[in-house]
Amino acid sequence: MYLLGIDLGSSSVKVALLKAESQVVFAEASYPKIEMKIDSPQHGWAEQDPASWWENLHLAIREVMQESSIKATEILAIGIAYQMHGLVLVDK
């Protein structure tokens, strides 16, 4: 069995697949390959498009799954870490 770790940072989305018993990294990926864009529409503001997080998450997971050749059913648990001081508004 495997553990899938996701780190959604402001520079990239990192994904790691670990063997559950040994906790050894089996596969890992990071997207985008260059730092994600941060918009500053006003002094003191920093914004990112959440759609880019979602897209890069898909790319990183796809790469890890292809690299490892495991089945999704072999993933025992998923852990998610997020930007420390980020705020994501979901409605008005």
N, CA, C and O atoms as CSV, one atom per row, in Angstrom:
chain,resi,resn,atom,element,x,y,z
A,1,MET,N,N,0.835,-1.181,0.000
A,1,MET,CA,C,0.000,0.000,0.000
A,1,MET,C,C,0.884,1.251,0.000
A,1,MET,O,O,2.061,1.210,0.361
A,2,TYR,N,N,0.273,2.361,-0.419
A,2,TYR,CA,C,1.014,3.606,-0.599
A,2,TYR,C,C,0.294,4.779,0.060
A,2,TYR,O,O,-0.907,4.726,0.322
A,3,LEU,N,N,1.053,5.828,0.319
A,3,LEU,CA,C,0.540,7.091,0.847
A,3,LEU,C,C,0.833,8.166,-0.181
A,3,LEU,O,O,1.924,8.203,-0.749
A,4,LEU,N,N,-0.135,9.045,-0.426
A,4,LEU,CA,C,0.039,10.127,-1.383
A,4,LEU,C,C,0.071,11.439,-0.616
A,4,LEU,O,O,-0.876,11.772,0.097
A,5,GLY,N,N,1.155,12.178,-0.760
A,5,GLY,CA,C,1.293,13.467,-0.092
A,5,GLY,C,C,1.210,14.587,-1.114
A,5,GLY,O,O,1.836,14.525,-2.172
A,6,ILE,N,N,0.426,15.621,-0.788
A,6,ILE,CA,C,0.238,16.768,-1.673
A,6,ILE,C,C,0.616,18.025,-0.908
A,6,ILE,O,O,0.118,18.259,0.193
A,7,ASP,N,N,1.493,18.834,-1.486
A,7,ASP,CA,C,1.887,20.122,-0.909
A,7,ASP,C,C,1.543,21.204,-1.919
A,7,ASP,O,O,2.181,21.330,-2.964
A,8,LEU,N,N,0.518,21.983,-1.585
A,8,LEU,CA,C,0.086,23.070,-2.456
A,8,LEU,C,C,0.727,24.352,-1.957
A,8,LEU,O,O,0.224,24.999,-1.039
A,9,GLY,N,N,1.846,24.711,-2.576
A,9,GLY,CA,C,2.559,25.913,-2.182
A,9,GLY,C,C,2.304,27.048,-3.154
A,9,GLY,O,O,1.652,26.857,-4.180
A,10,SER,N,N,2.805,28.206,-2.843
A,10,SER,CA,C,2.600,29.352,-3.728
A,10,SER,C,C,3.520,29.303,-4.949
A,10,SER,O,O,3.257,29.983,-5.941
A,11,SER,N,N,4.584,28.516,-4.893
A,11,SER,CA,C,5.485,28.425,-6.041
A,11,SER,C,C,5.188,27.230,-6.931
A,11,SER,O,O,5.410,27.289,-8.140
A,12,SER,N,N,4.681,26.131,-6.341
A,12,SER,CA,C,4.361,24.943,-7.131
A,12,SER,C,C,3.515,23.978,-6.308
A,12,SER,O,O,3.341,24.142,-5.100
A,13,VAL,N,N,2.997,22.973,-6.999
A,13,VAL,CA,C,2.283,21.878,-6.353
A,13,VAL,C,C,3.223,20.681,-6.375
A,13,VAL,O,O,3.690,20.270,-7.437
A,14,LYS,N,N,3.498,20.126,-5.202
A,14,LYS,CA,C,4.403,18.988,-5.104
A,14,LYS,C,C,3.604,17.771,-4.649
A,14,LYS,O,O,2.763,17.865,-3.756
A,15,VAL,N,N,3.879,16.626,-5.275
A,15,VAL,CA,C,3.188,15.384,-4.944
A,15,VAL,C,C,4.244,14.304,-4.742
A,15,VAL,O,O,5.187,14.180,-5.524
A,16,ALA,N,N,4.065,13.523,-3.673
A,16,ALA,CA,C,4.987,12.417,-3.405
A,16,ALA,C,C,4.183,11.164,-3.081
A,16,ALA,O,O,3.169,11.225,-2.386
A,17,LEU,N,N,4.645,10.038,-3.590
A,17,LEU,CA,C,4.042,8.745,-3.315
A,17,LEU,C,C,5.037,7.961,-2.471
A,17,LEU,O,O,6.176,7.746,-2.885
A,18,LEU,N,N,4.608,7.537,-1.294
A,18,LEU,CA,C,5.485,6.805,-0.384
A,18,LEU,C,C,4.957,5.399,-0.173
A,18,LEU,O,O,3.749,5.168,-0.195
A,19,LYS,N,N,5.864,4.468,0.030
A,19,LYS,CA,C,5.459,3.124,0.434
A,19,LYS,C,C,5.010,3.228,1.889
A,19,LYS,O,O,5.749,3.747,2.724
A,20,ALA,N,N,3.825,2.748,2.200
A,20,ALA,CA,C,3.237,2.929,3.528
A,20,ALA,C,C,4.091,2.298,4.638
A,20,ALA,O,O,4.292,2.918,5.683
A,21,GLU,N,N,4.586,1.099,4.428
A,21,GLU,CA,C,5.334,0.406,5.482
A,21,GLU,C,C,6.678,1.052,5.772
A,21,GLU,O,O,7.031,1.253,6.934
A,22,SER,N,N,7.424,1.377,4.736
A,22,SER,CA,C,8.781,1.897,4.921
A,22,SER,C,C,8.837,3.418,4.917
A,22,SER,O,O,9.823,3.997,5.372
A,23,GLN,N,N,7.795,4.075,4.411
A,23,GLN,CA,C,7.722,5.526,4.243
A,23,GLN,C,C,8.844,6.059,3.344
A,23,GLN,O,O,9.262,7.210,3.470
A,24,VAL,N,N,9.315,5.211,2.448
A,24,VAL,CA,C,10.318,5.585,1.451
A,24,VAL,C,C,9.585,6.183,0.253
A,24,VAL,O,O,8.565,5.652,-0.186
A,25,VAL,N,N,10.113,7.297,-0.277
A,25,VAL,CA,C,9.503,7.938,-1.444
A,25,VAL,C,C,9.666,7.023,-2.652
A,25,VAL,O,O,10.776,6.629,-3.010
A,26,PHE,N,N,8.543,6.698,-3.268
A,26,PHE,CA,C,8.510,5.798,-4.408
A,26,PHE,C,C,8.488,6.585,-5.720
A,26,PHE,O,O,9.077,6.157,-6.712
A,27,ALA,N,N,7.815,7.727,-5.723
A,27,ALA,CA,C,7.744,8.601,-6.903
A,27,ALA,C,C,7.386,9.999,-6.435
A,27,ALA,O,O,6.723,10.163,-5.411
A,28,GLU,N,N,7.823,11.014,-7.184
A,28,GLU,CA,C,7.483,12.389,-6.831
A,28,GLU,C,C,7.469,13.261,-8.078
A,28,GLU,O,O,8.131,12.964,-9.073
A,29,ALA,N,N,6.693,14.353,-8.001
A,29,ALA,CA,C,6.594,15.284,-9.127
A,29,ALA,C,C,6.244,16.661,-8.592
A,29,ALA,O,O,5.702,16.794,-7.495
A,30,SER,N,N,6.559,17.684,-9.375
A,30,SER,CA,C,6.272,19.066,-9.016
A,30,SER,C,C,5.853,19.817,-10.271
A,30,SER,O,O,6.506,19.714,-11.309
A,31,TYR,N,N,4.765,20.573,-10.176
A,31,TYR,CA,C,4.275,21.386,-11.294
A,31,TYR,C,C,3.833,22.740,-10.774
A,31,TYR,O,O,3.331,22.838,-9.654
A,32,PRO,N,N,4.011,23.788,-11.572
A,32,PRO,CA,C,4.690,23.802,-12.862
A,32,PRO,C,C,6.193,23.639,-12.659
A,32,PRO,O,O,6.691,23.696,-11.535
A,33,LYS,N,N,6.888,23.442,-13.736
A,33,LYS,CA,C,8.340,23.246,-13.655
A,33,LYS,C,C,9.059,24.565,-13.374
A,33,LYS,O,O,10.217,24.565,-12.959
A,34,ILE,N,N,8.379,25.677,-13.598
A,34,ILE,CA,C,8.886,26.986,-13.181
A,34,ILE,C,C,7.901,27.520,-12.140
A,34,ILE,O,O,6.797,26.991,-12.015
A,35,GLU,N,N,8.273,28.534,-11.410
A,35,GLU,CA,C,7.429,29.041,-10.334
A,35,GLU,C,C,6.081,29.553,-10.838
A,35,GLU,O,O,6.008,30.198,-11.884
A,36,MET,N,N,5.011,29.261,-10.085
A,36,MET,CA,C,3.677,29.739,-10.453
A,36,MET,C,C,3.612,31.253,-10.393
A,36,MET,O,O,4.279,31.895,-9.581
A,37,LYS,N,N,2.792,31.804,-11.270
A,37,LYS,CA,C,2.606,33.250,-11.357
A,37,LYS,C,C,1.873,33.774,-10.111
A,37,LYS,O,O,0.901,33.175,-9.652
A,38,ILE,N,N,2.351,34.880,-9.586
A,38,ILE,CA,C,1.686,35.594,-8.498
A,38,ILE,C,C,1.372,36.994,-9.001
A,38,ILE,O,O,2.273,37.736,-9.394
A,39,ASP,N,N,0.092,37.355,-8.990
A,39,ASP,CA,C,-0.331,38.685,-9.429
A,39,ASP,C,C,-0.344,39.635,-8.237
A,39,ASP,O,O,-0.687,39.244,-7.121
A,40,SER,N,N,0.028,40.874,-8.484
A,40,SER,CA,C,-0.015,41.928,-7.462
A,40,SER,C,C,-0.777,43.119,-8.041
A,40,SER,O,O,-0.166,44.090,-8.487
A,41,PRO,N,N,-2.126,43.045,-8.034
A,41,PRO,CA,C,-2.906,44.114,-8.643
A,41,PRO,C,C,-2.843,45.431,-7.870
A,41,PRO,O,O,-3.246,46.479,-8.376
A,42,GLN,N,N,-2.341,45.366,-6.660
A,42,GLN,CA,C,-2.264,46.552,-5.803
A,42,GLN,C,C,-1.136,46.322,-4.804
A,42,GLN,O,O,-0.846,45.177,-4.455
A,43,HIS,N,N,-0.503,47.382,-4.344
A,43,HIS,CA,C,0.590,47.267,-3.382
A,43,HIS,C,C,0.128,46.465,-2.153
A,43,HIS,O,O,-0.923,46.749,-1.580
A,44,GLY,N,N,0.904,45.487,-1.769
A,44,GLY,CA,C,0.588,44.667,-0.604
A,44,GLY,C,C,-0.322,43.485,-0.899
A,44,GLY,O,O,-0.618,42.698,0.001
A,45,TRP,N,N,-0.766,43.346,-2.126
A,45,TRP,CA,C,-1.631,42.235,-2.506
A,45,TRP,C,C,-0.809,41.161,-3.215
A,45,TRP,O,O,0.173,41.461,-3.894
A,46,ALA,N,N,-1.219,39.926,-3.050
A,46,ALA,CA,C,-0.635,38.799,-3.782
A,46,ALA,C,C,-1.763,37.818,-4.054
A,46,ALA,O,O,-2.415,37.330,-3.130
A,47,GLU,N,N,-1.987,37.531,-5.340
A,47,GLU,CA,C,-3.093,36.673,-5.729
A,47,GLU,C,C,-2.630,35.610,-6.719
A,47,GLU,O,O,-1.709,35.828,-7.506
A,48,GLN,N,N,-3.292,34.453,-6.659
A,48,GLN,CA,C,-3.077,33.403,-7.646
A,48,GLN,C,C,-4.430,32.866,-8.084
A,48,GLN,O,O,-5.413,32.952,-7.347
A,49,ASP,N,N,-4.469,32.320,-9.272
A,49,ASP,CA,C,-5.689,31.726,-9.806
A,49,ASP,C,C,-5.800,30.293,-9.283
A,49,ASP,O,O,-4.952,29.463,-9.612
A,50,PRO,N,N,-6.818,29.978,-8.478
A,50,PRO,CA,C,-6.972,28.609,-7.963
A,50,PRO,C,C,-7.089,27.559,-9.068
A,50,PRO,O,O,-6.768,26.392,-8.844
A,51,ALA,N,N,-7.544,27.960,-10.253
A,51,ALA,CA,C,-7.620,27.007,-11.369
A,51,ALA,C,C,-6.221,26.496,-11.740
A,51,ALA,O,O,-6.075,25.356,-12.181
A,52,SER,N,N,-5.198,27.334,-11.563
A,52,SER,CA,C,-3.832,26.881,-11.865
A,52,SER,C,C,-3.367,25.854,-10.833
A,52,SER,O,O,-2.616,24.938,-11.170
A,53,TRP,N,N,-3.804,25.996,-9.585
A,53,TRP,CA,C,-3.470,24.984,-8.570
A,53,TRP,C,C,-4.070,23.643,-8.968
A,53,TRP,O,O,-3.401,22.610,-8.917
A,54,TRP,N,N,-5.344,23.672,-9.365
A,54,TRP,CA,C,-6.065,22.464,-9.743
A,54,TRP,C,C,-5.404,21.792,-10.947
A,54,TRP,O,O,-5.203,20.578,-10.956
A,55,GLU,N,N,-5.067,22.591,-11.961
A,55,GLU,CA,C,-4.422,22.058,-13.161
A,55,GLU,C,C,-3.064,21.432,-12.821
A,55,GLU,O,O,-2.759,20.329,-13.273
A,56,ASN,N,N,-2.258,22.132,-12.030
A,56,ASN,CA,C,-0.927,21.614,-11.669
A,56,ASN,C,C,-1.016,20.396,-10.760
A,56,ASN,O,O,-0.153,19.520,-10.817
A,57,LEU,N,N,-2.046,20.329,-9.924
A,57,LEU,CA,C,-2.269,19.145,-9.094
A,57,LEU,C,C,-2.541,17.935,-9.978
A,57,LEU,O,O,-1.971,16.865,-9.761
A,58,HIS,N,N,-3.406,18.097,-10.970
A,58,HIS,CA,C,-3.697,17.001,-11.900
A,58,HIS,C,C,-2.427,16.526,-12.606
A,58,HIS,O,O,-2.185,15.324,-12.714
A,59,LEU,N,N,-1.620,17.471,-13.085
A,59,LEU,CA,C,-0.385,17.112,-13.794
A,59,LEU,C,C,0.583,16.356,-12.892
A,59,LEU,O,O,1.176,15.361,-13.309
A,60,ALA,N,N,0.743,16.826,-11.659
A,60,ALA,CA,C,1.686,16.190,-10.735
A,60,ALA,C,C,1.215,14.787,-10.348
A,60,ALA,O,O,2.014,13.852,-10.313
A,61,ILE,N,N,-0.074,14.640,-10.059
A,61,ILE,CA,C,-0.593,13.313,-9.706
A,61,ILE,C,C,-0.472,12.366,-10.892
A,61,ILE,O,O,-0.079,11.210,-10.731
A,62,ARG,N,N,-0.807,12.854,-12.076
A,62,ARG,CA,C,-0.701,12.010,-13.275
A,62,ARG,C,C,0.733,11.521,-13.460
A,62,ARG,O,O,0.951,10.346,-13.756
A,63,GLU,N,N,1.727,12.421,-13.286
A,63,GLU,CA,C,3.129,12.016,-13.454
A,63,GLU,C,C,3.536,10.975,-12.424
A,63,GLU,O,O,4.197,9.993,-12.761
A,64,VAL,N,N,3.147,11.182,-11.176
A,64,VAL,CA,C,3.489,10.231,-10.110
A,64,VAL,C,C,2.867,8.859,-10.382
A,64,VAL,O,O,3.520,7.829,-10.213
A,65,MET,N,N,1.611,8.855,-10.799
A,65,MET,CA,C,0.936,7.582,-11.056
A,65,MET,C,C,1.556,6.865,-12.258
A,65,MET,O,O,1.704,5.643,-12.239
A,66,GLN,N,N,1.918,7.612,-13.298
A,66,GLN,CA,C,2.552,6.991,-14.470
A,66,GLN,C,C,3.947,6.479,-14.125
A,66,GLN,O,O,4.335,5.386,-14.538
A,67,GLU,N,N,4.696,7.277,-13.366
A,67,GLU,CA,C,6.062,6.883,-12.991
A,67,GLU,C,C,6.060,5.631,-12.121
A,67,GLU,O,O,6.934,4.775,-12.261
A,68,SER,N,N,5.091,5.521,-11.233
A,68,SER,CA,C,5.070,4.411,-10.283
A,68,SER,C,C,4.387,3.160,-10.834
A,68,SER,O,O,4.673,2.049,-10.389
A,69,SER,N,N,3.484,3.340,-11.800
A,69,SER,CA,C,2.713,2.232,-12.382
A,69,SER,C,C,1.852,1.498,-11.350
A,69,SER,O,O,1.551,0.318,-11.530
A,70,ILE,N,N,1.455,2.175,-10.282
A,70,ILE,CA,C,0.563,1.532,-9.310
A,70,ILE,C,C,-0.882,1.878,-9.670
A,70,ILE,O,O,-1.140,2.782,-10.464
A,71,LYS,N,N,-1.809,1.148,-9.075
A,71,LYS,CA,C,-3.232,1.421,-9.250
A,71,LYS,C,C,-3.680,2.381,-8.148
A,71,LYS,O,O,-3.169,2.327,-7.029
A,72,ALA,N,N,-4.619,3.244,-8.460
A,72,ALA,CA,C,-5.139,4.192,-7.471
A,72,ALA,C,C,-5.696,3.472,-6.242
A,72,ALA,O,O,-5.657,4.014,-5.137
A,73,THR,N,N,-6.208,2.269,-6.423
A,73,THR,CA,C,-6.767,1.504,-5.298
A,73,THR,C,C,-5.690,1.067,-4.302
A,73,THR,O,O,-6.011,0.615,-3.203
A,74,GLU,N,N,-4.419,1.199,-4.679
A,74,GLU,CA,C,-3.319,0.839,-3.776
A,74,GLU,C,C,-2.938,1.992,-2.853
A,74,GLU,O,O,-2.069,1.830,-1.996
A,75,ILE,N,N,-3.577,3.164,-3.013
A,75,ILE,CA,C,-3.293,4.317,-2.155
A,75,ILE,C,C,-4.153,4.211,-0.905
A,75,ILE,O,O,-5.382,4.226,-0.974
A,76,LEU,N,N,-3.488,4.104,0.233
A,76,LEU,CA,C,-4.149,3.902,1.526
A,76,LEU,C,C,-4.699,5.208,2.093
A,76,LEU,O,O,-5.777,5.227,2.688
A,77,ALA,N,N,-3.948,6.308,1.906
A,77,ALA,CA,C,-4.358,7.599,2.465
A,77,ALA,C,C,-3.726,8.732,1.661
A,77,ALA,O,O,-2.712,8.555,0.986
A,78,ILE,N,N,-4.365,9.911,1.757
A,78,ILE,CA,C,-3.865,11.113,1.099
A,78,ILE,C,C,-3.696,12.189,2.158
A,78,ILE,O,O,-4.612,12.445,2.940
A,79,GLY,N,N,-2.528,12.818,2.186
A,79,GLY,CA,C,-2.271,13.938,3.095
A,79,GLY,C,C,-2.088,15.208,2.286
A,79,GLY,O,O,-1.446,15.205,1.236
A,80,ILE,N,N,-2.666,16.305,2.792
A,80,ILE,CA,C,-2.602,17.568,2.062
A,80,ILE,C,C,-2.046,18.669,2.960
A,80,ILE,O,O,-2.513,18.861,4.083
A,81,ALA,N,N,-1.055,19.381,2.461
A,81,ALA,CA,C,-0.519,20.571,3.143
A,81,ALA,C,C,-0.781,21.751,2.225
A,81,ALA,O,O,-0.744,21.617,1.002
A,82,TYR,N,N,-1.044,22.899,2.817
A,82,TYR,CA,C,-1.452,24.064,2.051
A,82,TYR,C,C,-0.633,25.266,2.477
A,82,TYR,O,O,0.057,25.229,3.495
A,83,GLN,N,N,-0.712,26.337,1.691
A,83,GLN,CA,C,0.003,27.567,1.986
A,83,GLN,C,C,-0.306,28.026,3.416
A,83,GLN,O,O,-1.459,28.026,3.847
A,84,MET,N,N,0.724,28.406,4.121
A,84,MET,CA,C,0.569,28.721,5.540
A,84,MET,C,C,-0.380,29.895,5.802
A,84,MET,O,O,-1.234,29.795,6.683
A,85,HIS,N,N,-0.258,30.980,5.079
A,85,HIS,CA,C,-1.080,32.147,5.339
A,85,HIS,C,C,-1.992,32.477,4.161
A,85,HIS,O,O,-2.321,33.641,3.931
A,86,GLY,N,N,-2.395,31.458,3.424
A,86,GLY,CA,C,-3.242,31.683,2.262
A,86,GLY,C,C,-4.711,31.729,2.647
A,86,GLY,O,O,-5.136,31.064,3.592
A,87,LEU,N,N,-5.478,32.510,1.916
A,87,LEU,CA,C,-6.922,32.613,2.095
A,87,LEU,C,C,-7.564,32.328,0.753
A,87,LEU,O,O,-7.244,32.977,-0.243
A,88,VAL,N,N,-8.467,31.360,0.719
A,88,VAL,CA,C,-9.181,31.044,-0.507
A,88,VAL,C,C,-10.659,31.339,-0.268
A,88,VAL,O,O,-11.317,30.664,0.524
A,89,LEU,N,N,-11.164,32.335,-0.948
A,89,LEU,CA,C,-12.573,32.706,-0.839
A,89,LEU,C,C,-13.373,31.817,-1.783
A,89,LEU,O,O,-12.993,31.634,-2.940
A,90,VAL,N,N,-14.462,31.271,-1.299
A,90,VAL,CA,C,-15.241,30.357,-2.122
A,90,VAL,C,C,-16.585,30.945,-2.561
A,90,VAL,O,O,-17.338,30.288,-3.280
A,91,ASP,N,N,-16.889,32.152,-2.146
A,91,ASP,CA,C,-18.140,32.794,-2.534
A,91,ASP,C,C,-17.997,34.304,-2.285
A,91,ASP,O,O,-16.971,34.759,-1.779
A,92,LYS,N,N,-19.017,35.062,-2.639
A,92,LYS,CA,C,-18.979,36.513,-2.447
A,92,LYS,C,C,-18.741,36.853,-0.998
A,92,LYS,O,O,-18.678,38.030,-0.642
